[in-house]
Amino acid sequence: MDTNSFEFGHLEGVKLLKLLERLCKKWPDPSPYTSNIFGCASEKFGPLWEQFKGFPDRPEITGFLSAVTPVRELDMGILTLMPLQTLNEFQWNCAPLCTIPKSFGFLGIASWCGQSDGDAWAVNLRTGVLLSIDLGSGSSDLEEITQRSYAHSPNLAHWRHGRMADAVRRGWILSTEIEDLV
């Protein structure tokens, strides 16, 4: 399957939701997760993409977001998914993204508690690479941002596998419990 297609992105989003569902079953209060709260229609992302005119189309990111965008915020430790309005605000009002020039083309798709609380998962719209950008790593120097970011992933599948590995590393789930999600 073409890793740049809407279908690929949507499938990766669905697989990520399956991981989140398994994690919820491990926690005493699974109330933050309800499978039917996900799924924005892709046409609702027009205003988000309007802000990034001139960058290559990323249908895989639209597909992914259409699968995983919740109605309300969902904090799962390995990532926090945001409703569409919050996702739009995240691009412009929250560090580290608000400290990075929009001309660099970093689109934040989630946040998480990585090296610091509030790091951004962002896709570089020019290259398609997903990066975790530390809260304090916003800069007007593109090379500095890239060097200071961590957890580079060349595509959504690689990124999702990283989230699974992180859940295993943190002891939230056993590696045998994710074998069918690979």
Backbone as CSV, one residue per row, in Angstrom:
resi,resn,N_x,N_y,N_z,CA_x,CA_y,CA_z,C_x,C_y,C_z
1,MET,0.850,-1.179,0.000,0.000,0.000,0.000,0.897,1.244,0.000
2,ASP,0.498,2.230,-0.733,1.244,3.485,-0.833,1.237,4.201,0.517
3,THR,2.423,4.421,1.103,2.517,5.050,2.419,2.131,6.529,2.405
4,ASN,1.890,7.093,1.230,1.455,8.486,1.130,-0.029,8.609,0.829
5,SER,-0.777,7.515,0.930,-2.197,7.547,0.568,-3.094,7.780,1.793
6,PHE,-4.267,8.308,1.517,-5.282,8.502,2.550,-5.602,7.162,3.226
7,GLU,-5.730,6.110,2.438,-6.083,4.791,2.958,-5.024,4.282,3.934
8,PHE,-3.746,4.469,3.585,-2.664,4.046,4.470,-2.751,4.793,5.796
9,GLY,-2.900,6.102,5.736,-2.996,6.900,6.960,-4.179,6.500,7.812
10,HIS,-5.316,6.268,7.173,-6.513,5.868,7.909,-6.299,4.517,8.582
11,LEU,-5.714,3.568,7.870,-5.444,2.244,8.433,-4.494,2.348,9.627
12,GLU,-3.469,3.170,9.519,-2.543,3.347,10.642,-3.263,3.970,11.834
13,GLY,-4.188,4.883,11.590,-4.974,5.459,12.672,-5.836,4.422,13.360
14,VAL,-6.465,3.547,12.576,-7.297,2.488,13.146,-6.443,1.536,13.982
15,LYS,-5.268,1.190,13.486,-4.371,0.309,14.249,-3.919,0.974,15.547
16,LEU,-3.665,2.278,15.494,-3.289,2.991,16.706,-4.435,2.966,17.719
17,LEU,-5.654,3.130,17.249,-6.810,3.086,18.156,-6.941,1.725,18.821
18,LYS,-6.608,0.659,18.108,-6.645,-0.682,18.704,-5.633,-0.786,19.840
19,LEU,-4.448,-0.188,19.644,-3.461,-0.164,20.721,-4.005,0.612,21.919
20,LEU,-4.593,1.766,21.676,-5.136,2.574,22.765,-6.245,1.837,23.499
21,GLU,-7.048,1.109,22.759,-8.119,0.335,23.383,-7.544,-0.726,24.314
22,ARG,-6.478,-1.390,23.886,-5.833,-2.399,24.741,-5.232,-1.757,25.985
23,LEU,-4.651,-0.591,25.816,-4.082,0.100,26.972,-5.173,0.461,27.972
24,CYS,-6.324,0.882,27.482,-7.425,1.253,28.376,-7.910,0.073,29.200
25,LYS,-7.878,-1.095,28.614,-8.307,-2.286,29.350,-7.359,-2.601,30.499
26,LYS,-6.130,-2.083,30.426,-5.138,-2.315,31.470,-5.288,-1.328,32.625
27,TRP,-5.910,-0.195,32.367,-6.004,0.840,33.382,-7.309,0.708,34.152
28,PRO,-7.305,1.105,35.421,-8.517,0.948,36.222,-9.710,1.742,35.709
29,ASP,-9.467,2.899,35.128,-10.568,3.729,34.640,-10.420,3.965,33.143
30,PRO,-11.050,3.117,32.315,-10.924,3.273,30.868,-11.850,4.325,30.284
31,SER,-12.474,5.139,31.121,-13.466,6.094,30.639,-12.978,7.078,29.582
32,PRO,-11.667,7.431,29.519,-11.299,8.383,28.472,-11.475,7.835,27.064
33,TYR,-11.546,6.523,26.928,-11.603,5.942,25.582,-12.975,5.346,25.305
34,THR,-13.576,5.770,24.248,-14.802,5.165,23.743,-14.634,5.111,22.240
35,SER,-14.672,3.916,21.677,-14.329,3.766,20.265,-15.209,4.598,19.339
36,ASN,-16.436,4.888,19.724,-17.314,5.614,18.805,-17.146,7.125,18.843
37,ILE,-16.177,7.658,19.611,-15.996,9.112,19.624,-15.037,9.566,18.535
38,PHE,-14.462,8.640,17.781,-13.468,8.990,16.783,-14.067,9.071,15.397
39,GLY,-13.342,9.760,14.525,-13.692,9.728,13.125,-14.274,11.008,12.578
40,CYS,-13.460,12.036,12.416,-13.891,13.243,11.725,-13.856,12.980,10.225
41,ALA,-14.813,13.483,9.510,-14.774,13.381,8.050,-13.605,14.215,7.543
42,SER,-12.921,13.703,6.539,-11.696,14.349,6.063,-11.940,15.769,5.566
43,GLU,-13.135,16.066,5.071,-13.386,17.425,4.561,-13.370,18.469,5.679
44,LYS,-13.517,18.067,6.927,-13.481,19.010,8.039,-12.085,19.566,8.292
45,PHE,-11.075,18.964,7.662,-9.701,19.400,7.884,-9.275,20.514,6.940
46,GLY,-10.176,20.982,6.100,-9.860,22.053,5.156,-9.222,23.269,5.801
47,PRO,-9.809,23.812,6.892,-9.201,24.984,7.527,-7.786,24.715,8.054
48,LEU,-7.553,23.515,8.524,-6.216,23.165,8.996,-5.225,23.192,7.834
49,TRP,-5.606,22.568,6.717,-4.713,22.525,5.560,-4.571,23.893,4.893
50,GLU,-5.597,24.750,5.008,-5.505,26.101,4.452,-4.310,26.850,5.031
51,GLN,-4.014,26.573,6.281,-2.914,27.252,6.956,-1.555,26.796,6.428
52,PHE,-1.544,25.693,5.678,-0.287,25.140,5.182,-0.273,25.071,3.655
53,LYS,-0.888,26.073,3.030,-0.868,26.154,1.563,0.578,26.232,1.090
54,GLY,0.840,25.638,-0.058,2.175,25.699,-0.627,3.060,24.525,-0.236
55,PHE,2.595,23.715,0.718,3.342,22.525,1.100,2.776,21.323,0.345
56,PRO,3.562,20.263,0.198,3.043,19.077,-0.491,1.793,18.538,0.205
57,ASP,0.873,18.004,-0.581,-0.310,17.346,-0.014,0.151,16.145,0.795
58,ARG,-0.484,15.915,1.901,-0.190,14.772,2.761,-1.493,14.024,3.040
59,PRO,-2.024,13.316,2.019,-3.289,12.610,2.232,-3.194,11.560,3.330
60,GLU,-1.998,11.007,3.562,-1.858,10.015,4.631,-2.107,10.645,6.000
61,ILE,-1.744,11.908,6.164,-1.982,12.583,7.441,-3.461,12.901,7.593
62,THR,-4.113,13.320,6.516,-5.558,13.542,6.567,-6.279,12.236,6.901
63,GLY,-5.860,11.143,6.277,-6.458,9.836,6.578,-6.270,9.446,8.026
64,PHE,-5.061,9.657,8.528,-4.769,9.339,9.926,-5.633,10.181,10.862
65,LEU,-5.645,11.489,10.640,-6.424,12.367,11.507,-7.917,12.071,11.421
66,SER,-8.394,11.689,10.243,-9.823,11.384,10.126,-10.184,10.135,10.925
67,ALA,-9.215,9.257,11.159,-9.474,8.061,11.962,-9.363,8.331,13.456
68,VAL,-8.457,9.220,13.860,-8.151,9.332,15.287,-8.585,10.622,15.968
69,THR,-9.132,11.585,15.254,-9.490,12.850,15.896,-10.717,12.640,16.785
70,PRO,-10.533,12.829,18.099,-11.648,12.588,19.023,-12.587,13.790,19.134
71,VAL,-13.732,13.541,19.722,-14.686,14.609,19.998,-14.186,15.429,21.181
72,ARG,-13.545,14.782,22.117,-12.949,15.468,23.264,-11.510,14.984,23.406
73,GLU,-10.692,15.743,24.136,-9.291,15.384,24.289,-9.146,13.999,24.895
74,LEU,-8.163,13.269,24.414,-7.894,11.917,24.896,-6.413,11.823,25.255
75,ASP,-6.117,11.764,26.542,-4.738,11.682,27.017,-4.449,10.236,27.379
76,MET,-3.545,9.630,26.612,-3.206,8.229,26.834,-1.760,8.044,27.268
77,GLY,-1.104,9.079,27.724,0.269,8.955,28.182,1.277,8.891,27.049
78,ILE,1.134,7.897,26.155,2.063,7.805,25.032,1.713,8.808,23.943
79,LEU,0.532,9.395,24.036,0.154,10.514,23.193,-1.162,11.087,23.676
80,THR,-1.385,12.346,23.337,-2.656,13.002,23.610,-3.244,13.396,22.265
81,LEU,-4.430,12.878,21.992,-5.145,13.230,20.768,-6.092,14.377,21.083
82,MET,-6.249,15.272,20.128,-7.034,16.491,20.354,-8.197,16.591,19.384
83,PRO,-9.323,17.153,19.840,-10.405,17.443,18.909,-9.931,18.469,17.882
84,LEU,-10.650,18.564,16.778,-10.216,19.394,15.657,-9.950,20.846,16.051
85,GLN,-10.828,21.455,16.825,-10.627,22.852,17.226,-9.342,23.005,18.028
86,THR,-9.103,22.086,18.972,-7.893,22.130,19.787,-6.665,21.877,18.929
87,LEU,-6.796,20.969,17.965,-5.688,20.676,17.056,-5.295,21.923,16.267
88,ASN,-6.280,22.678,15.805,-6.003,23.946,15.115,-5.292,24.931,16.039
89,GLU,-5.783,25.064,17.265,-5.170,25.979,18.226,-3.753,25.539,18.591
90,PHE,-3.539,24.243,18.650,-2.225,23.665,18.975,-1.156,24.158,18.007
91,GLN,-1.532,24.313,16.741,-0.570,24.758,15.719,-0.059,26.169,15.982
92,TRP,-0.921,27.019,16.555,-0.624,28.441,16.625,-0.383,28.971,18.027
93,ASN,-0.903,28.287,19.040,-0.874,28.862,20.384,-0.103,28.064,21.423
94,CYS,0.403,26.896,21.079,1.041,26.038,22.079,2.494,25.775,21.726
95,ALA,3.353,25.863,22.743,4.754,25.500,22.548,4.839,23.978,22.429
96,PRO,5.731,23.480,21.616,6.774,24.185,20.890,6.338,24.709,19.514
97,LEU,5.172,24.301,19.022,4.792,24.663,17.652,4.643,26.166,17.446
98,CYS,4.132,26.872,18.445,3.920,28.310,18.264,5.237,29.078,18.175
99,THR,6.347,28.452,18.534,7.648,29.117,18.474,8.429,28.746,17.218
100,ILE,7.807,27.968,16.343,8.445,27.540,15.092,7.761,28.271,13.936
101,PRO,8.517,28.917,13.061,7.883,29.603,11.926,7.027,28.646,11.089
102,LYS,5.830,29.082,10.734,4.915,28.240,9.949,5.495,27.916,8.579
103,SER,6.417,28.747,8.117,7.040,28.495,6.812,7.873,27.215,6.806
104,PHE,8.181,26.673,7.989,8.923,25.410,8.061,8.013,24.222,7.774
105,GLY,6.699,24.375,7.971,5.746,23.324,7.636,5.639,22.188,8.625
106,PHE,5.730,22.475,9.916,5.538,21.437,10.925,4.080,21.435,11.370
107,LEU,3.391,20.349,11.116,1.997,20.183,11.515,1.956,19.254,12.713
108,GLY,1.506,19.767,13.844,1.387,18.941,15.042,0.175,18.045,14.957
109,ILE,0.362,16.755,15.213,-0.764,15.812,15.154,-1.156,15.305,16.531
110,ALA,-0.278,15.468,17.524,-0.562,15.019,18.889,0.499,15.604,19.804
111,SER,0.241,15.539,21.094,1.278,15.894,22.056,1.494,14.675,22.946
112,TRP,2.524,14.742,23.789,2.771,13.608,24.678,3.767,13.979,25.762
113,CYS,3.922,13.116,26.735,4.913,13.271,27.793,6.124,12.442,27.399
114,GLY,6.994,13.029,26.618,8.197,12.336,26.177,9.347,12.746,27.062
115,GLN,10.260,13.552,26.542,11.366,14.040,27.362,10.885,15.128,28.313
116,SER,9.789,15.758,27.974,9.173,16.723,28.879,7.664,16.682,28.645
117,ASP,6.908,17.177,29.610,5.457,17.161,29.493,5.032,18.179,28.443
118,GLY,4.377,17.723,27.394,3.878,18.630,26.375,4.672,18.651,25.092
119,ASP,5.548,17.679,24.894,6.260,17.599,23.620,5.253,17.411,22.489
120,ALA,5.615,17.838,21.296,4.707,17.744,20.152,5.134,16.613,19.225
121,TRP,4.167,15.846,18.768,4.379,14.952,17.632,3.989,15.774,16.417
122,ALA,4.937,16.001,15.538,4.680,16.842,14.371,5.213,16.169,13.115
123,VAL,4.517,16.409,12.011,4.989,15.910,10.722,5.576,17.087,9.951
124,ASN,6.737,16.858,9.383,7.350,17.852,8.508,6.660,17.691,7.153
125,LEU,5.860,18.660,6.765,5.062,18.530,5.544,5.920,18.470,4.284
126,ARG,7.136,18.939,4.335,8.023,18.868,3.162,8.538,17.452,2.943
127,THR,8.898,16.767,4.043,9.539,15.453,3.940,8.632,14.293,4.317
128,GLY,7.575,14.555,5.081,6.701,13.490,5.567,7.231,12.805,6.814
129,VAL,8.379,13.224,7.308,8.976,12.625,8.505,8.242,13.142,9.743
130,LEU,7.948,12.217,10.670,7.317,12.590,11.938,8.406,12.739,12.991
131,LEU,8.320,13.814,13.760,9.323,14.122,14.779,8.644,14.352,16.115
132,SER,9.354,14.034,17.170,8.931,14.495,18.473,9.782,15.705,18.791
133,ILE,9.117,16.815,19.002,9.809,18.072,19.251,9.628,18.425,20.719
134,ASP,10.733,18.479,21.430,10.733,18.801,22.849,10.104,20.169,23.081
135,LEU,9.417,20.295,24.177,8.708,21.532,24.514,9.582,22.769,24.365
136,GLY,10.850,22.672,24.734,11.737,23.822,24.665,12.539,23.918,23.384
137,SER,12.208,23.112,22.381,13.010,23.071,21.155,12.469,23.907,20.016
138,GLY,11.485,24.727,20.268,11.004,25.611,19.223,12.094,26.618,18.879
139,SER,12.255,26.898,17.618,13.342,27.772,17.193,13.024,28.327,15.812
140,SER,13.711,29.368,15.441,13.581,29.886,14.075,14.692,29.339,13.191
141,ASP,15.385,28.313,13.673,16.453,27.652,12.927,16.016,26.217,12.627
142,LEU,15.691,25.950,11.373,15.182,24.638,10.977,16.157,23.516,11.319
143,GLU,17.427,23.728,11.070,18.418,22.688,11.358,18.471,22.388,12.856
144,GLU,18.376,23.417,13.667,18.394,23.222,15.119,17.183,22.418,15.583
145,ILE,16.017,22.716,15.037,14.802,21.972,15.409,14.972,20.502,15.062
146,THR,15.439,20.229,13.865,15.611,18.855,13.422,16.639,18.129,14.287
147,GLN,17.727,18.780,14.608,18.762,18.147,15.419,18.307,17.910,16.850
148,ARG,17.543,18.833,17.403,17.108,18.711,18.793,15.881,17.828,18.954
149,SER,15.174,17.561,17.864,14.016,16.676,17.957,14.514,15.247,18.128
150,TYR,13.624,14.389,18.536,13.997,12.997,18.753,12.855,12.115,18.253
151,ALA,13.088,10.842,18.206,12.075,9.888,17.735,11.618,10.205,16.315
152,HIS,12.561,10.321,15.400,12.230,10.536,13.982,11.605,9.269,13.405
153,SER,10.519,9.421,12.680,9.856,8.299,12.018,9.609,8.660,10.560
154,PRO,10.011,7.795,9.619,9.850,8.128,8.207,8.410,8.061,7.705
155,ASN,7.527,7.362,8.439,6.124,7.283,8.022,5.253,6.912,9.222
156,LEU,3.953,6.892,9.021,3.015,6.631,10.114,3.149,5.230,10.694
157,ALA,3.447,4.237,9.871,3.586,2.871,10.383,4.768,2.789,11.346
158,HIS,5.872,3.374,10.955,7.051,3.391,11.821,6.733,4.133,13.122
159,TRP,6.032,5.242,13.009,5.650,6.028,14.182,4.751,5.231,15.125
160,ARG,3.761,4.532,14.556,2.839,3.734,15.380,3.601,2.614,16.085
161,HIS,4.526,1.987,15.387,5.336,0.942,16.015,6.135,1.521,17.188
162,GLY,6.601,2.741,17.041,7.303,3.403,18.135,6.415,3.623,19.347
163,ARG,5.138,3.947,19.113,4.204,4.127,20.230,3.966,2.788,20.928
164,MET,3.889,1.711,20.140,3.726,0.386,20.745,4.955,0.040,21.587
165,ALA,6.134,0.273,21.045,7.368,-0.016,21.773,7.453,0.816,23.051
166,ASP,7.010,2.065,22.983,7.039,2.920,24.165,6.087,2.395,25.236
167,ALA,4.925,1.925,24.827,3.973,1.359,25.789,4.557,0.113,26.459
168,VAL,5.260,-0.705,25.690,5.903,-1.898,26.250,7.034,-1.475,27.189
169,ARG,7.855,-0.523,26.748,8.987,-0.065,27.564,8.522,0.502,28.901
170,ARG,7.399,1.192,28.890,6.882,1.779,30.134,6.153,0.751,30.998
171,GLY,6.016,-0.483,30.496,5.366,-1.532,31.266,3.853,-1.463,31.270
172,TRP,3.273,-0.727,30.326,1.827,-0.575,30.276,1.156,-1.739,29.574
173,ILE,1.908,-2.471,28.787,1.360,-3.583,28.023,2.512,-4.540,27.729
174,LEU,2.213,-5.817,27.594,3.234,-6.809,27.275,3.437,-6.883,25.766
175,SER,4.641,-7.188,25.358,4.907,-7.275,23.913,4.050,-8.346,23.247
176,THR,3.685,-9.384,23.980,2.834,-10.435,23.408,1.410,-9.938,23.161
177,GLU,1.039,-8.845,23.803,-0.316,-8.306,23.638,-0.465,-7.397,22.438
178,ILE,0.629,-7.122,21.749,0.543,-6.236,20.581,0.969,-6.935,19.298
179,GLU,1.317,-8.203,19.389,1.821,-8.916,18.200,0.854,-8.851,17.023
180,ASP,-0.445,-8.916,17.298,-1.418,-8.891,16.202,-1.666,-7.482,15.661
181,LEU,-1.089,-6.461,16.277,-1.258,-5.088,15.806,-0.142,-4.648,14.871
182,VAL,0.872,-5.483,14.731,2.051,-5.111,13.937,1.770,-5.071,12.498
